[in-house]
Amino acid sequence: MTPKHNSETGAAMVEFAIILPFLLMMVFGIVEFGHMLMTFNNLNKAAQDAARYLIDQQPGTGGTKYQDMVTAHQATATNLMTCGRPTCASATLLNPAPCSGGANSCTFSASNTGLITVTISYPYQPIFNHIFGTNIVPSNFVLHSTAVMQSIL
């Protein structure tokens, strides 16, 4: 008996070779999106920690007592956002560290009614810059996080 020759020999391999780039791009996109969500969650937590620290501080006196308090404790709040603790050595939660200048900016403000606002702008650094000649995430993508809390004192 002679073996049958199938005209579709290797068709599955060709189909897999055609679909593989799309599958890889989808997997890399899912990983990149998860990393972006993790970074955004860290920024939210950092802004909340700084705001929570500031609302517990004793305000100054005068018409700008809350803004004066924010200005006086801004360095410690920045350390909380950068390192996760009031005093900061060299270890940071994110690389590059938030509040390090340029697009990594942090702003602190307070209203006369005691609303403390902490805002972080952080340029997202993708894990996969270029895959198959395209950017999954634009290179100038900036994450923003804001925490607003009422002073308790």
Steps between C-alpha positions, in 0.01 A plus 500: 500500500621844423458773759251774428654842446293764661510838324459677834824379655652787700187718483469508878859622532439777246180605677681505833781710351242748372312528831804493736589873473143596588491261796834631629388860461184422696698329780751787515212750503335322792829498694560869420146594606542308827830678567337837429214422742750396767694825453180706512391318817839578661459868407149508648624341821794742520274804455256368761781431748636853460154657533420282802825610665429868430143502633628378837747789547430803717409801282674832549329824593368776280308508175721248320544260791435184295727602214773590753461155658525330160812701416660414834440125461545471124844331523369221724194452277731477197707234680180305568413509130851414385613237753188405691635634832561845657878482464643403167830330425569393144234231443197627312165337429508591131790556265544786423372633828187715504561868575853487356443791264414546136190305407518326840318773685318514831284787613364566846226751570252586770184704502398736779238243604763230559470296181846356434575408136797291390556449128761282332588503130720209400622411149426133447800292392383206288652156545484429129592817306474365147344173398480411134571860405220656703458655845241336722508805730604845372840604631360829639213342699465672840306353791328745736376431850328739739397451861278752679436470874352725768729607782390347829657771718 
